[in-house]
């Protein structure tokens, strides 16, 4: 397939981040495919949360990977004249032993790979710091002694290591920790140390040439995208390849928030005199 960023320059009818029954998605893959077709999508990528070497109810199992790949292949053939479907994966980074650069993921026959951080190490093992704030607040007390600075710093440490190790095409919602962190400590994203962490991460992203997603999953409920609007200017000015993904988990959210994200991206590209049809520098 073409690179997701190249496809995004030719059409807005795409989405490269979605989840189905193999992880924490709420609908079968066949149902999500029909919903994508009905929504007028031309390109659709499935990205189940990767297997991980720890217990996680949100991640697919090792045993289900072959079934997942076979089902995508079947649906690709079945709907070849209606939509381009891609077998991909959102790969969790849990350190140098487990992440997108690991041999296991490098050898899977995937069309592309999203690299994401959801887990932060604690004294009791890796803890998922994504999800609803109520759960996050409880985990802060149970596993992290309410040390939000440690959680945020470690989240961005993990993200930087993941970029340096490589093995993926798109970085997923790279400032996602900011959502729960800002509810735990309002104003944290305005603190100088937090902004420095973001600046350092963006430097690495720009240097690496990887594609950034604008993730619009919670935009309609929390008026928030990832990365936050404030971080987009540097990325766009540096000609960073960007795609807009809905991170859909249910059929009725196939295109959720993407209209806002696409329009915002277009406005910012014009502001920075970026021609969206011109490939970024390699």
URWOMO-V545194 format. One record per helix or strand of 3 or more residues. SS is the DSSP state (a for helix, b for strand). FROM is the first residue (numbers start at 0). TO is the last residue. If there is no record, write none. Layout:
# URWOMO-V545194
ss: <SS:SS>
from: <FROM:FROM>
to: <TO:TO>
This chain:
# URWOMO-V545194
ss: <a:a:b:a:b:a:b:b:b:a:a:a:a:a:b:a:a:b:a:a>
from: <3:28:42:61:83:102:112:118:124:132:147:176:187:191:210:218:228:241:250:257>
to: <9:37:48:77:91:105:115:121:127:142:164:183:189:207:214:221:236:244:252:270>
